[in-house]
Amino acid sequence: MMLSTKILRLKREDLVLIQYILEGYEGICSISTVDSRVALIRVTLMPGLESALSEILDRLRSEFNFEDVPPSCSEFEGKSS
């Protein structure tokens, strides 16, 4: 089973709320903070649920400003908080 990962850069003031909302979709993804100072989170999702997560993120983008960060970005590699 291969898990997919997305890194999202949020506004700091939205960090906790977006994490809370995503964690509410139990079984679709898990969330971990990569760096709270710059509001980076890692979203790990189960295989086959990419479209479900994409729909959720599209809805969230209508209310919050955040962006995808390429997984190879050295800004977050090896960091955790």
N, C-alpha and C positions, 0 to 999 in steps of 0.2 A: 504494500500500500504506500503510494507516494503522496506526501502532503505538499500542498502549494503554500507559498508564503508571499505576502504583500507587505511592503513598508509604506506607512502613511505619515506625512508631515501635517500636523494640525496646528491650529492656534492654541497656545497654552491654555487659554481660558476655556477651550472646548474639550480638552484632553479627557477629563474624567467623565463628562457627559457622553461623549462618543464611545468611550470604552464601555460604559454602562449599557448603552443602547445595543452595541454589538454583542456584548456578553448575554444580553437578553434573548438573542437568537440561538438558543442552546442547541448544540449539535452541529451547527454550521461552521463555526470558527472559534478559535481561542485567541485571546489578546494578551500581549505582553508589552510592557513599556521598554523601549530601547534606550531612550534618553529623554527624561522628563524636562530637562532644561530647554530643549529645542522641540519638545512635543512630538517625538517620533514613536510610533507604535508598530509592532509586528503583528500581522493578522495571519494566523495559520489556519488553513481550511482543509476540510476533508475532500477527498477525490470525488468528482462529480457534482460538487456544490458550487462551482465557480460562477455559474449563471445566477444562482440564488444570491450569492454575496454581491455580485455585480449590481443586481437590482436594488439591494439594500443600500449599497454605497451611492448609487445614482439618486435614490430618495434623500439620503443624508446630504448629498452635495447641494440639493435645493435649499437647505437650511444652514449648512456650515461650509466654510471655506477650508478645503484641505487638498493635498496633492499626493500622487503616488511618487515614491522615491525608488530609483532603480536598485535592485538588491545588491549590486556590486559596488554601491556607493561607499567609499572608504569612511565617510562621515559617521556611519553607524557600526561598521564591522568591529566585532569584539566588544561592543559596549552593552551594558545592561544596567538597569537602575532598580 
